[in-house]
Structures are given as C-alpha cells and as structure tokens.
Amino acid sequence: MSIITLTTDFGHKDYFVGALKGQLYTQYPEVKLVDLSHEVDAFDLAQASYLVGAGYRHFPKGTVHIIGVDAGKTPSKGHIAALWEGHYFIAADNGILGMIFRKKVPETLVEITIHDRLHEQATDMEVFATVAIHLAKGGALSVIGKTISTLNEVTELQPVIDQEQRQLKGYVMYIDHFGNAVTNIEQSLFMESARGRSYEITVKREKLKTIFPHYHAIEALDNKIDHAGKTMAIFNEAGYLEIGIYKSTLHTGNAASLLGLRYRDAIWIEFKS
C-alpha cells in the first residue's frame, strides 16, 4: 500500500486538512495517509523542515511527502518535486527542501509543470495532490515536471562559527510539545567544530558544560539527588542540539517558559583551547 505523509500549517480548526485528504482519497481510495503535523506555525519553513527532516526516515522508501507550508506558486517560486534517499518530496521552491536535504544532492529534481492540465481554478494543494497520487502509483517524475539542478536556499539564521573557530552560534528553530527548544546546531557540525575541546553552552542566563546522550543520563551524575527541574542539553534523535528541563511539567515549567526561549533565539557554544 502506498503512503503519503502530510505536513502543513493549516491547523485543525478549518476544513483545509480534510479537503486535502478528500482530494487524495478521490484520486486513490486505497492510499494510506499519515499526518506528520498540521500545527506548523504559519509560513515557518524552519519548523516544517525540522519536522519533515526528522520524520521522513521512519517511513519506507517510496513514501511521498507533501509539504504544504508557504506553498503558493509565484513567478519566483515554483512548485517542485524530488526523489531523495528513496523518498519523494513535494513542496514549493521556497528553500524548504534545501533545508531538509542539507546540501546533499537529490537523485532527481523537477519543477512541476502540470498546472495547465488541471482546471483553471486548481489550488496549490490540488496540484500537490495530483502529483502525489501519480508518484504513489509508481509514476515517473519526468511525466509531471522538467528536470532542474538547483534549489532556492534559505541563508537566514544558519549556524555559523567565527573565524577563530572558538564560538559557534545557532538558533532555536522549534519548540516541541514538552517545551524543549530544538536548535539548528547538528551534532555533526558540533563535533567538527569542537575537535575534542571542552565547551560551554550559553542559553539565556544558563551556562551548560555537558551534552548528555539522553535526558535520563543526568541521573548518572548522582542518583541520590533529585535532578527534576535541571536545565540540560542533549542531541535528540534527529541529531540536533536540544535544550530542555529534566522532567518538566505544567507545574514545574519547561525550557520555553522557564528560560524564555522562543523561535529565533540565539544559542552560543564557546570552545576552550
């Protein structure tokens, strides 16, 4: 059975998610639809790229991923589809696929050109749905688009290290359900920058000198102490630096509420010589 995942900023109050699913089921009643998230903040490419980039790998190859965030087609931003690591991705050429692919070249990349084959009032999601069903049924990318070689890129708020290789600056790109702050600093970039040196992470007023392998690892420091409420850093399962409060609850607070962390807040890592 073919699988199509859906990631949008539509929310659940309006009919848009249901309408998209209706379009897909109308064309392919047997398809399996999976919601990755419909709670992406409006037009937030960083959030959407993180959710899709973390989520797609858990699906079988051949899965089609629709990304309905900032999906409008304009003269400078067309619709594109790509085959990458055995998965199909459909989105607007707004920089989001470049953020997901992280400079890795897709196997095939096309600009979607089927708009004139649909009715005159076809929406962006109707275009995406038609392409998704075509791919889910085993159709070729070449049938729905022309091959292109480059993607629009988002350069804003990318992690950077200074010329002296002493300070790495990243940004919060997502606040999860638990109030943990996910940054755009990948573990591979951290390891490449650290080169075995000690480090100190500055998060608002907090200074952290340890990145734990997972949240419960903090108990190994001293299992006789209650560590609940401690600020800590880990690399999450998607490979990004995450700042959280151990065993946070609505009553104790979380990283977003206690530290005041929000999307786009800067995180600094200073490496010691």
N, C-alpha and C positions, 0 to 999 in steps of 0.2 A: 504494500500500500504506500502510495506517495505521501510525503509530509510537506506541509507548507507552514512556516512559522510567521507570526505577525508581531511586529514591533511598531507602535505608533505613539503619537502624543494626543490621541483622540479622547482619552479618558473613558469613563463608562456612563456618564450622565446622558450623553446624546446617542443618537442612533447610528453613528458612523461605523463603529466596530461591527455591529450587527449587519449593516448594509454591505460592508466589505465581505463578510463571511457569506452573506446571501449571494453575492456575485460569484464567489468561488464555488459554492455548492451548486449553483445553477449550471455552471460550465462543467463541473466534475463532481457529481454527488458522492463518489466514493473516496474523495480526498480526505486526508486526516489533517485537521487544522490545530495548531498549538499556539497559544498566546504566550509570547515571551514577556511582553509588558505593553500596556496601553497607558501607563502613568508617567511616561517621559514628559518632563517639563516642555512647554510649548517651544518648538524650534530649537531644542537643546541638542546639538549634534554630539557633544562630548558624552552626555548621558547615554544617548542612543548607541553610540559606537562602543561604549563600555559594555552595555547590556548585551548587544548582539555579539561582540567580540568574546565575551565570557561565556555566552550561552550556546553559540552555534556548534562548538566542538563536542557537545554532548549528544548530538543528533547523528544519525547515519549519513554517510556520504550519499549525495544525490538529493538531499533535502534542499528545498527552496526557501529563502529567507526574504520576506517583504519588509522593507523599512519605510514606513510611512511618516517620516519626520521631515519637515521642510521639503515636501515632495513636489511642490509646484514647478511646472516646466516654464522656463523663461528663455529669452534669446541667449543668455549667457550660462544657463544651467539646464541642460537637457536631462533626459531620463536614460539610465544606463543599467546594464546587467553584466554580471561577471561570474565566471567559474573560477573558484579559488579553493585550493585544498580539498577538491572534490565536492564542494558545496556551491549552490547558486545564490547570488545576492542581487536584489533588485532595489534600486534607490534613485534619487535624484543625484546629479553630479554636483553635489554641494560640499564635497570634501569628506563626507562621512565614510565612504569606502576606503579612502586613503588612510583614515584614522584606524579603521579596522585592520587593513592589510599591513600597516606599519612598514611601508616601503618595500614589501615583498610583492613581486610581480604576479598578477593573476594569470592562470593558464589561458583564459580567453576573456576579452573585454569588448563590449559592444555598446554603441549608442542606439537606443531603441528607436525604431523608425516606423512603427505600425500605426501611429496615431491617425493617419488618413484612411486606414482600413476600418476604423471604428466609426460610430455615429458622431455627428458634428459636436454634440454636447457631452461627449465622453469625458469623465473626470480623470484626474491623475490616478486614482485608485482603480478605476475600471481598466486603465492601461496596464497598471501593475498586475491586476488580477488576471488579465488575458495572457500576459507574458508568463506569469507564474504557472498557470494551468498548462500552457504549452510546454514549459520545461518539466513540470511534474509528470507529464505524459511521455517524456522522453524526447521531446523536440529539440532541435539544434538552435544554438544562439544565433547562428548565421541567418536563420529564417526571420528573426524578429529585429535584427539590427545590423549596423555596419561596424566593422572592426575599427577600434581606436586604440591608441597606445598610451595615452596619458589620462590622469585623473586630476580634477581640481583638488588642490590641497588646502588644508587649514593650517596656517602657521601660527596663529594666535595661541598664547598660553601653552606652548610646548615646553617641556622640561629642558633646562639649559645648565651647563656647568661653566664656571668662569675660566678665563684664560690660564689662571694659575692652577687649575684643577683642584681647587680647595673647597669650593662651595657649589652644591647642586641645588637648583631651585625648581620646584614643581608646584602644582596647583591641585586643589580639591576639584574633582570632576563629578563626584556623585556622592550623595548621602543615602545610605541604604535604609531598609526597614527598621533596623536596630539603632539607627542614628550614627552608625560608623561612617567615617569620612574616607572615601576611596580617592587616592591621589592618582595623578598620571605618571608617577615615577615607577617604571617597571623594574623588576628585580634584576634583569639582565643589565639595564643601564646603571643601576646602583653598584652591582658587582664590578662592572667595567670601570666605573669612576672611583670606587673605593680602593681597589688594588691592595686589599688586605689591611688598609689603615683603619684605625679606630675612628669613630664618628660621633656626632651629636646632632640630633634632630630637634629643630625648633618649631613648635606648634603653638602659636599664640604665646601664652605665658609659660608653657611647659617645655622642659628640656628632657629628651629621651636619649639614652645611650645604648639601648638594646632593641634589636628587632627580633621578636620571638617567632618560632616556626608556626605557632598557632596560639589561640587565646589561652587555653588551659595550661600551656607551658609555663606560665607565670607561677603556677603552684609549686614548681620545682625549686624556686628560689628559697622558699621556706614554707613548708606545708602547715606550720603551726600558726601562721599569720593569715588573717582574712584579707585577701587581696581585692575583694569586691570594691569597685569604685576607682581602681587604679587606672591611670591613663597608660596605654601601651600601643606598640606598633607591631604589625605583622605584615608579611607578604601574603595576600589572600590567595585563594585557589586559582584565580585568574592571573596571578603573577604581579599584582600591583601593591604598592605600599598603602596600607590601610591604618588609620588611626582610630582607636576605639577605647571604650571604657569597659573594663572587665566586669562581666555580669551586670551590665547596665539594665535598668528597668525604668518604668514610667516614674517611679518614686525616687530612685537614686539619680536619674538623669543619664544622658548619653553624651557622646563626643560632640554632637551638634549643639546640644543645649548647654552642657557644662562649659565647653571650651568656646562656644560661639562660632563654630566652624560652619562655613557656608560655601556654596559653589564659587569657585574662582579664588578662594583664599590661598595665599602663598604658604608653602612649606619649605623650610630650608634645611639642608644637610651639610654640615661643615665637617670636612675630613681633617684629621690631625696628622701631622707629619711624624 
